[in-house]
Amino acid sequence: MTYLLVSLGAAGGAILRYDGTKLIKNHWQTAFPLATFLINVLGAFLLGLVAATYATSGSGYALLGTGLCGGFTTFSTMSFETAKLLQGKRWGMAIGYLALSLVVGLAAVALGLTLAN
């Protein structure tokens, strides 16, 4: 049953990421990978809320934490976009993207945990 919950959540998260990426890219054209950054920060915030609300070994966490948030956020796309920035010799933007992703992502998780408690 847990595998089904994770799969359903991941499918929903991936669809939300796909649609969210299209929406953001249609509204803001920028060299900075804004869509992935915003989606990952939102996903980190949501994971903080989910982790504080559900036991990390329960069904709710499997569906919403591992599944939905895992399918919504994307480390591989962030890594790929950083590699593209480096290939384009956009060193500062690549370093800034990684640093912002880490710092803002951690802050978003902390905020989600705090608000849910």
Secondary structure, 3 states (H helix, E strand, C coil): CHHHHHHHHHHHHHHHHHHHHHHHHHHCCCCCCHHHHHHHHHHHHHHHHHHHHCCCCCHHHHHHHHHHHHHHCCHHHHHHHHHHHHHCCCHHHHHHHHHHHHHHHHHHHHHHHHHHC
